[in-house]
Amino acid sequence: MQADLDAVLALDDAWNAAYHHRDPELMAGLLAEDWMGFFPDGQVAFKADLLEGMRHNPPLALMFERHAAHVYGKTAVTRGTLYGNGVRVQSFLRVYAKRGGKWRAVCVQVVP
């Protein structure tokens, strides 16, 4: 459904903006309470970890490039690449879920 894809793309853009502005309060509203992140070094992060980490991110000029977005019923994924100061930092797969009529981020997998 196009409305769901539009909602997920807006949520994905809001995630990027929250990172760009180093705004954990904005990010908190985008993430489900049970959000989890998986990183290349094997680390698993939870919502509180991500929000605290944002407060300590180095100041970089960030650019996000989206490569794909797809809705599968009440689940959606986006895939993209993050650049910092013009250098590729990581690629990621974000997972979103529609719960109680609202889309929220539930997971991210980050790769080098």
Summary of the structure (lengths in Angstrom):
residues: 112
radius of gyration: 13.3
end to end distance: 32.0
largest distance: 38.7
contacts: 309
relative contact order: 0.22
helix: 29%
strand: 49%
